[in-house]
Amino acid sequence: ASLSELFGSSQLPDLGPFVGRFFLLGNSEILHASDVTLKAGNKNGLNLNASGTIDQIPLTGAAEPSGVRIRFDAAAPSTADLAGLAGQTVPDLGPIEVAGL
């Protein structure tokens, strides 16, 4: 599946450069992802960051990952920079920062 399909959209907005890293441990049945770090954006626009761990990523059967602890952070110099994600015009209400699990 493409990233667009995973996020339920036919097209993802251009967020600029994307960098990610993680460490995987496990075997042919289950994996553990640690030190997950993903960053997207540019210094003059919307920046998205995600970091954390995934305890269990099953490779067999229909089980979904469990123990997912990912923190998301987003920052932009203007709310208008969210237009690409929202798919419509967003008024400029100044800088925005959001963080959460």
JOGI-V322908 format. One record per helix or strand. SS is the DSSP state (H for helix, E for strand). FROM is the first residue (numbers start at 1). LEN is the number of residues. If there is no record, write none. Layout:
# JOGI-V322908
[[SS;FROM;LEN] [SS;FROM;LEN]]
This chain:
# JOGI-V322908
[[H;3;4] [E;18;9] [E;30;12] [E;47;12] [E;66;11] [H;79;8] [E;96;5]]
